[in-house]
């Protein structure tokens, strides 16, 4: 069975495009894809965005291959 990790990465907008700023957080607990997708689903989170030039991105990354 494939296992996935929750990854939270930080992004900035330079006026033209979004760029990864180099910071990310990886939850070390493995999940099934269905579990991981439930965690990163935007409906599961409440957000307070005060600066539209920065955001976070939540992804499910395959534990062994690093692929989404």
N, C-alpha and C positions, 0 to 999 in steps of 0.2 A: 504494500500500500504506500502511495506517495504521501509524504508529509510536507507541510508548508509552514513558513514562519511569517509573522506579521512584521512588516517593515514600515517605519514612519520616516519619510525623508522631507527635508526642508528646501524650499524653492523661492527664488526672487524673480521679479519681473523688471526688466530693464527698459520698458517702454515699447519693446518690439517682440521679445520672446521670453519664455520662462526658462530659467537656468537653475540647475541643481547647485546649491551653495556648499555642498560637501559634507553636511551633517546628516546623519541618519541614526535611527534607533531600531534595533532588532530585538524583538521579543524571542527569548530562547526556548519557549515552550512550543513543541511541534503540534500542529493541528491538521485535520483533514482539510481538503480544499473547501468543503461546504462550511465547516466551522470557521475557517479563516475568513471566508467571504462574508459570513455573518458578522464577524468582528469589525471588518473594515467598512461595512455598509454605512453610507452617510446617514441613514435613518437611525442608526444606533448612537449617533453622536450629536451633541449640541455644540455649536461653534459660535465664537465671538470674534469676528474679524474686524479689527480696527484699522489695519494697514493693508490695503488692497495690493501692495507690491510684494507681499510675502504670503506664502501659504505652506501647508504641509500636504503631503500625499501619502496615502496609506495603500500598501500593496501586499499581496500574498506571493511570497517567493518560495519556489521549490527548494526544500532544505538541501538537497544534494547537488542540484545543477545550478542553482541561482537564477533560474528562469521564472518568469511570471506565469 
